[in-house]
Amino acid sequence: MTLHPGLPLERGACPFDPPPALRGRPAVEPLTYPDGTEGWLVTGYDEARAVLADRRVSARAELARVPFDLGPMPAPKPADPGVFTGMDDPQHHEYRKLLTGAFTVRRMRLLETRVTEIVEEHLAAMAAAGPPVDLVTAFARPVPALVICELLGAPYDRRNEFQAYAAKMFAAGTEVSMDERLAAVTGVVTFIAEQIRAKRAEPTDDLLSDLVAEGSLNDEELANIGMMLLVAGFETTRNMLALGTYALLENPEQLARLEAYPSLAANAVEELMRYLSVIHIGPIRTALEDLEVGGRTIKAGDSITISVPMANRDPKRYPEPDVLDLGRKAIGHVGFGHGVHQCLGQQLARVEMRIALAGLFARFPDLRLAVPAAEIVLPEHASIYGPVGLPVAWG
């Protein structure tokens, strides 16, 4: 079988811009998937939000068709118990409501003190080590890893295990086989299952202990929920911190605004989420009924791929969308999704990015790349977009 290219992912001259092949396209247009079937690509902002909010559109895992070639794929199957991101309501809602209390704005504010401590500890270690350092290794990776471990109550001294699993789960294209990806998922689930057994024996003040004490979930559900939170809460924020720093260094006039007006930090996070859109290969949905979107008729059973980078660069929503403007009111972007499946941990991600970016540039106001920008490696075919490493210097 001849495989079709599917969703274009190749970036152009600016590493922060969406793939050039997606430019100038209709808001909704046909997309040929790698197995040769026809579905739809949505790039318009209003159209993306309409699809994500439509109850006639499904997130069920067994219906999803991946829009790029990952090599041989297992037969589609329903999401495992607890993996509610691949479910529709009412099952999705039943799981999600158990977690909403853990991710309220109030609870995230309570975490701010600890996030600040974690950030300051790593900045101090960077200063002690002296330049140059790889910001991914020294800061962008360990900060969210420690924060998510704190939230879940997972041991930080075993972070290298789940970081290695996450790297395989989100690796670019066919770099990692499907068997290796599935083995990585199993590894994280096993890791969390060990923590759940420990929480049953000796509860502590953390999210996993709360879920165990709630009593309505079995161990398989708990392990799968923990797996989702651990990996998603780590990998996305890691890439946003590194890519956000890179974008600010490459836009010195905007960085100067942030350094001059630290109160811009919260707004800067929203604009960076819009401008960078690290979730660049989905969401992936399936129509359950015929529906009209953007003047096109999508038939029941059709696959729908949403380009978050393009939706967040829609000029009808955001004037001069290719300009990074930290003063822009970017609230309403789809970087965290939209509708009932909107990112559950978005408030935690906001807290981490706001504190980490503000702290980084306050501590190192003369931070700069330690290598030419052309040497920064950004895997275009990875599930979550961000630099492999970011060598920086100061002083």
C-alpha positions in Angstrom: 0.0 0.0 0.0 1.3 3.5 -0.9 1.2 5.7 2.2 -0.1 9.3 1.7 1.7 12.1 3.6 -1.3 13.1 5.7 -1.0 16.2 7.8 1.9 18.5 6.8 4.3 18.9 9.7 7.5 20.3 8.0 8.4 23.7 9.4 9.8 26.6 7.4 12.4 29.3 8.0 10.8 30.4 11.3 10.7 27.5 13.7 7.8 29.0 15.6 5.5 29.4 12.6 3.0 26.6 11.5 4.1 24.4 8.5 4.1 26.5 5.3 2.1 23.8 3.6 -0.8 24.7 5.8 -0.8 28.4 4.8 -3.5 29.8 2.6 -5.8 26.9 2.9 -9.6 26.9 3.5 -10.8 26.8 7.1 -12.1 23.3 6.4 -10.8 21.1 3.6 -10.4 17.4 2.7 -7.4 15.6 4.1 -6.0 12.3 2.8 -4.9 10.1 5.7 -1.8 7.9 5.5 -4.0 4.7 4.9 -5.6 6.4 1.9 -8.9 7.2 3.5 -10.4 10.7 3.2 -11.2 12.9 6.2 -11.0 16.6 7.0 -8.5 19.1 8.1 -9.7 22.1 10.2 -7.5 25.2 10.3 -9.9 28.0 11.1 -10.3 29.3 14.6 -14.1 29.5 14.7 -14.4 26.1 12.9 -12.0 24.4 15.3 -13.9 25.6 18.3 -17.2 24.6 16.7 -15.9 21.0 16.1 -14.4 20.7 19.6 -17.7 21.9 21.2 -20.0 19.7 19.1 -21.5 16.7 20.9 -22.0 15.1 17.5 -18.2 14.8 17.3 -16.5 12.0 19.1 -13.1 11.7 20.9 -13.5 7.9 21.2 -10.1 6.1 20.8 -11.5 3.3 18.7 -12.8 5.7 16.1 -9.7 7.9 15.8 -7.5 7.8 12.7 -3.9 9.2 13.1 -3.2 11.8 10.4 0.5 10.9 9.8 2.4 7.7 9.3 3.6 5.9 12.4 4.4 2.7 10.7 2.4 -0.5 11.5 -0.4 0.2 13.8 -2.4 -2.1 16.1 -6.1 -2.5 15.5 -8.2 0.4 17.0 -9.8 -0.4 20.3 -11.7 1.4 23.0 -9.7 3.5 25.5 -8.5 1.5 28.5 -10.5 2.1 31.8 -9.6 5.5 33.2 -8.2 6.9 29.9 -11.0 9.3 29.7 -9.4 11.5 27.0 -10.4 8.8 24.6 -14.0 8.6 25.7 -17.2 10.6 25.2 -19.7 11.6 27.8 -21.2 10.2 30.0 -18.1 8.0 30.7 -15.7 10.9 30.1 -17.6 13.1 32.5 -17.8 10.5 35.3 -14.0 10.2 35.3 -13.3 13.9 34.8 -15.5 15.1 37.7 -13.4 13.1 40.1 -10.4 15.2 39.2 -11.8 18.7 38.8 -11.3 19.5 42.5 -7.6 18.9 42.1 -7.1 21.4 39.4 -9.1 24.4 40.5 -7.6 27.9 40.4 -7.7 28.0 44.2 -5.7 24.8 44.6 -3.2 25.9 41.9 -2.7 29.1 43.9 -1.9 27.0 46.9 0.8 25.3 44.8 2.4 28.5 43.8 4.7 28.7 46.8 6.1 25.3 46.1 6.4 26.0 42.4 8.3 29.1 43.2 10.7 27.2 45.5 11.3 24.5 42.8 12.0 27.2 40.2 14.4 29.1 42.5 16.3 25.9 43.4 16.9 25.1 39.8 17.9 28.7 38.9 20.3 28.7 41.8 21.8 25.5 40.5 22.2 27.0 37.0 24.0 30.0 38.4 26.3 27.8 40.5 27.1 25.6 37.5 27.8 28.7 35.3 27.3 29.0 31.6 26.8 27.5 29.2 24.0 25.1 30.2 21.4 23.2 28.4 18.2 24.8 29.5 16.1 21.7 28.8 18.3 19.5 31.0 18.9 22.1 33.8 15.4 23.8 33.9 12.7 23.0 31.4 12.6 19.3 32.1 13.2 19.0 35.9 10.8 21.8 37.0 7.6 20.3 35.6 8.8 16.8 36.5 9.1 17.8 40.1 5.9 19.7 40.1 3.8 16.8 38.7 5.5 14.4 41.1 4.5 16.7 44.0 0.9 16.9 42.8 0.6 13.1 42.3 2.8 12.1 45.3 5.2 10.2 43.0 8.8 9.8 44.1 11.0 12.4 42.3 14.1 10.2 42.6 12.5 7.9 40.0 11.8 10.7 37.5 14.3 9.4 35.0 12.1 6.4 34.5 8.9 8.2 33.5 10.9 10.8 31.5 12.4 8.0 29.4 9.0 6.5 28.9 7.5 9.9 27.9 10.3 10.4 25.4 9.4 7.2 23.7 5.6 7.8 23.8 6.0 11.2 22.1 9.0 10.5 19.8 9.0 11.8 16.3 7.4 9.8 13.5 8.8 6.3 13.0 11.9 7.0 15.2 10.3 4.6 17.7 8.2 1.6 16.8 4.6 1.2 17.9 5.7 -1.8 20.1 8.2 0.5 21.8 5.5 3.2 22.3 3.1 0.7 23.8 5.8 -0.7 26.1 6.5 2.8 27.3 2.8 3.3 28.2 2.9 0.0 30.1 6.0 1.1 31.9 4.3 4.3 33.1 1.2 2.5 34.2 3.3 -0.1 36.1 5.2 2.8 37.8 1.9 4.5 38.9 0.4 1.1 40.0 3.3 0.8 42.4 2.5 4.2 43.8 -1.2 3.3 44.2 -0.3 0.3 46.3 1.9 2.5 48.5 -1.0 5.0 48.9 -3.4 2.3 49.9 -1.0 1.2 52.6 0.1 4.7 53.7 -1.9 7.7 52.3 -0.2 11.1 52.0 -1.4 14.6 51.0 -1.5 14.2 47.2 -3.8 13.6 44.3 -3.2 9.9 44.0 -4.0 9.4 47.7 -7.2 11.5 47.2 -8.3 9.3 44.3 -7.6 6.1 46.2 -9.5 7.4 49.3 -12.5 8.4 47.1 -13.1 4.7 46.6 -15.0 4.5 43.3 -12.0 3.6 41.1 -10.3 0.3 40.8 -6.6 -0.1 40.5 -6.5 -0.3 36.7 -8.5 2.9 36.4 -6.3 4.7 39.0 -3.1 3.6 37.3 -4.3 4.7 33.8 -5.5 8.1 35.2 -2.2 8.6 36.9 -0.3 7.7 33.7 -2.2 10.3 31.7 -1.6 13.0 34.3 2.1 12.2 34.9 3.0 12.2 31.2 0.7 15.0 29.9 1.6 17.3 32.9 5.3 16.8 32.3 5.8 16.6 28.5 3.7 19.5 27.4 5.0 22.0 30.0 8.6 20.9 29.4 8.3 21.8 25.7 6.4 25.0 26.4 9.1 26.3 28.8 11.9 25.5 26.4 10.2 26.7 23.2 8.8 29.7 25.0 12.3 30.7 26.2 13.7 30.2 22.7 10.9 32.4 21.2 11.5 35.2 23.7 15.3 35.1 23.0 14.5 35.4 19.3 12.1 38.3 19.9 14.3 40.6 22.1 11.9 43.5 21.9 9.2 41.4 23.5 11.6 40.0 26.1 12.5 43.5 27.0 8.9 44.3 27.6 8.6 41.3 29.9 11.7 42.2 31.8 10.6 45.8 32.2 7.0 44.9 33.2 7.0 41.6 35.1 3.2 42.0 35.6 3.0 41.0 31.9 4.0 37.4 32.8 0.5 35.9 33.0 -0.5 37.6 29.7 2.8 36.4 28.1 1.9 32.8 28.9 -1.4 33.1 27.0 0.3 34.7 24.0 3.1 32.1 24.0 0.5 29.4 24.1 -1.2 30.9 21.1 1.9 31.7 19.2 3.7 28.4 19.7 0.9 25.8 20.0 3.1 22.8 20.9 0.2 20.4 20.4 0.5 20.6 16.7 -0.9 17.3 15.4 -4.5 17.3 16.7 -6.9 17.0 18.4 -8.3 14.1 16.3 -12.0 13.6 16.2 -14.7 11.6 14.4 -18.1 12.7 13.3 -21.0 10.7 14.7 -23.6 12.4 12.6 -23.6 14.6 9.4 -22.7 18.2 10.3 -21.9 21.4 8.6 -18.7 23.2 9.5 -17.2 26.1 7.6 -19.6 25.6 4.7 -18.5 21.9 4.2 -20.6 18.8 4.9 -18.8 16.4 7.1 -20.4 12.9 7.0 -21.0 10.6 9.9 -17.9 8.4 10.3 -15.5 11.0 8.8 -12.2 11.7 10.6 -11.4 15.3 11.6 -8.0 16.6 12.4 -7.7 20.1 13.9 -4.5 22.1 13.4 -4.1 24.0 16.6 -1.1 26.1 15.3 -3.2 27.3 12.4 -6.4 27.9 14.4 -4.3 30.0 16.8 -2.9 32.0 13.9 -6.2 32.7 12.3 -6.2 36.4 11.3 -10.0 36.7 11.7 -9.4 36.1 15.4 -6.0 37.5 15.9 -4.8 40.5 13.9 -1.2 40.1 12.7 -1.2 36.5 14.0 2.4 35.8 13.1 3.7 38.5 15.4 4.5 37.6 19.0 2.9 40.4 21.1 3.0 39.9 24.8 0.5 42.7 25.2 -2.1 40.9 23.1 -5.3 39.6 24.7 -4.8 36.0 23.6 -7.4 34.5 26.0 -9.7 32.2 24.0 -6.8 30.5 22.1 -7.2 26.7 21.6 -3.7 25.8 22.9 -5.5 24.1 25.8 -8.3 22.8 23.6 -11.9 23.7 23.9 -15.2 22.1 25.0 -15.6 19.2 27.4 -12.2 17.8 26.7 -10.3 21.1 27.4 -7.1 20.5 29.2 -7.8 19.6 32.8 -4.4 20.8 34.0 -4.3 24.1 32.3 -4.3 26.1 35.5 -1.3 24.2 36.7 0.5 24.7 33.4 -0.2 28.5 33.6 1.2 28.7 37.1 4.3 26.8 36.2 5.0 28.8 33.0 4.3 32.2 34.6 6.6 31.6 37.6 9.3 29.8 35.6 9.6 32.3 32.8 9.4 35.3 35.0 12.0 33.8 37.4 14.3 32.7 34.6 14.6 36.2 33.1 14.7 38.0 36.4 17.7 35.8 37.5 19.4 36.0 34.1 18.4 39.2 32.3 21.2 38.8 29.8 20.3 35.2 28.9 21.2 34.3 25.3 21.6 31.4 23.0 25.0 29.7 23.4 24.9 28.3 19.8 23.6 29.7 16.5 19.8 29.4 16.2 20.3 27.1 13.2 21.8 24.4 15.6 18.6 24.2 17.8 17.0 20.8 16.9 13.2 20.8 16.8 11.7 17.4 15.8 8.9 18.3 13.5 7.3 14.9 13.6 7.2 14.5 17.4 3.7 14.5 18.9 4.6 17.6 21.0 6.7 20.3 19.4 9.8 21.6 21.2 13.6 21.7 21.2 15.6 18.6 22.1 18.1 20.9 23.8 18.6 24.7 24.3 22.1 25.7 25.1 22.1 29.1 26.8 24.7 31.4 28.4 24.7 34.7 30.3 27.1 37.2 31.7 
